[in-house]
Amino acid sequence: MWRDPVVEEVRAIRDAYSKRFDYDLHAIAGDLRKKEKCGNRELVDPEPRKAENLPSRRSA
């Protein structure tokens, strides 16, 4: 089976990052939120879409 070296590298980095937090999803998310706040990028929180703007799912 063919293996993509870029995909392998990304997976290795992801695994090493997860291992730092003992694969605890809550700890990983907390670290990402902390990094997000310290970054120099503008964060956008879009308005939720209203139900009236969504297509109807009525059955015929």
FENPELIN-V452492 format. One record per backbone hydrogen bond with DSSP energy under -1.0 kcal/mol. NH is the residue of the N-H (numbers start at 1). CO is the residue of the C=O. E is the energy in kcal/mol with one decimal. If there is no record, write none. Layout:
BEGIN
NH_CO_E + NH_CO_E
END
This chain:
BEGIN
8_4_-2.3 + 9_5_-2.1 + 10_6_-2.4 + 11_7_-2.5 + 12_8_-2.1 + 13_9_-2.3 + 14_10_-2.6 + 15_11_-2.5 + 16_12_-2.3 + 17_13_-2.3 + 18_14_-2.4 + 19_15_-2.4 + 20_16_-1.3 + 21_18_-1.2 + 22_19_-1.8 + 23_18_-2.7 + 24_21_-1.8 + 28_24_-2.3 + 29_25_-2.6 + 30_26_-2.2 + 31_27_-2.1 + 32_28_-2.3 + 33_29_-2.4 + 34_30_-2.1 + 35_31_-2.4 + 36_32_-2.2 + 37_33_-2.0 + 38_34_-1.4 + 53_50_-1.7 + 54_51_-1.5
END
